[in-house]
């Protein structure tokens, strides 16, 4: 199991999401801690296994997967505000 990390700036973005969007992000993060690669897609043109993307409708998260530290770091949260 991986642990989750987001710095204070990303956490502020997460806190400011509307309730439904925040709940979707929280559910995704909880569901992904056992196998984050299975729950995400490669980020960019090359699949290095480290940078990952989760996109669902009007939400997108960029993650850094740290195998040695067993940490999922949330690098970016984007919300288009469609829902």
C-alpha positions as CSV (number, residue, x, y, z in Angstrom):
1,X,0.0,0.0,0.0
2,X,1.2,3.5,-0.9
3,X,0.7,6.6,1.3
4,X,-0.6,9.8,-0.1
5,X,1.2,13.2,0.0
6,X,0.2,16.6,-1.3
7,X,1.8,19.9,-0.3
8,X,-0.1,22.7,1.2
9,X,-0.7,24.5,-2.1
10,X,-2.2,21.4,-3.7
11,X,-4.2,20.7,-0.5
12,X,-5.7,24.2,-0.8
13,X,-6.7,23.5,-4.3
14,X,-8.3,20.2,-3.2
15,X,-10.1,21.9,-0.3
16,X,-11.5,24.6,-2.6
17,X,-13.1,22.1,-5.0
18,X,-16.9,21.8,-5.0
19,X,-18.2,19.0,-2.7
20,X,-18.9,16.6,-5.6
21,X,-15.6,17.1,-7.3
22,X,-13.7,16.8,-3.9
23,X,-15.5,13.6,-3.1
24,X,-14.6,12.1,-6.5
25,X,-10.9,13.0,-6.0
26,X,-10.9,11.6,-2.5
27,X,-12.6,8.3,-3.7
28,X,-10.0,8.0,-6.5
29,X,-7.1,8.6,-4.2
30,X,-8.4,6.0,-1.7
31,X,-9.0,3.5,-4.4
32,X,-5.6,4.0,-5.9
33,X,-3.3,3.5,-2.9
34,X,-3.0,-0.3,-3.5
35,X,-2.1,-0.1,-7.2
36,X,-1.7,3.5,-8.5
37,X,-0.5,2.4,-11.9
38,X,-3.6,0.3,-12.6
39,X,-5.8,3.3,-11.7
40,X,-4.0,5.8,-13.9
41,X,-2.5,6.3,-17.3
42,X,1.0,7.4,-18.4
43,X,1.6,11.1,-18.3
44,X,3.2,12.4,-21.4
45,X,4.6,10.5,-24.4
46,X,6.9,8.1,-22.5
47,X,5.6,5.7,-19.9
48,X,8.3,5.9,-17.2
49,X,6.0,4.4,-14.6
50,X,6.6,7.4,-12.3
51,X,4.5,10.3,-13.7
52,X,0.9,9.3,-14.0
53,X,-2.4,10.9,-15.0
54,X,-6.0,10.3,-13.8
55,X,-8.6,12.1,-15.9
56,X,-12.3,11.7,-15.4
57,X,-14.7,14.2,-17.0
58,X,-13.9,17.6,-15.7
59,X,-11.2,16.5,-13.3
60,X,-7.5,15.6,-13.9
61,X,-4.7,14.8,-11.4
62,X,-1.0,14.4,-12.1
63,X,0.7,12.0,-9.7
64,X,4.3,11.0,-9.0
65,X,4.7,7.4,-7.9
66,X,7.6,6.7,-5.6
67,X,8.3,3.0,-5.4
68,X,11.1,3.3,-2.9
69,X,9.2,5.6,-0.5
70,X,5.8,3.9,-1.3
71,X,4.4,7.4,-1.8
72,X,1.9,8.8,-4.2
73,X,2.5,12.6,-4.5
74,X,-0.2,14.7,-6.0
75,X,1.5,17.2,-8.2
76,X,-1.5,18.9,-9.8
77,X,-5.3,19.0,-9.6
78,X,-7.2,20.5,-12.5
79,X,-11.0,21.1,-12.4
80,X,-12.9,22.4,-15.4
81,X,-16.1,23.1,-13.4
82,X,-18.5,21.3,-15.8
83,X,-20.4,19.3,-13.1
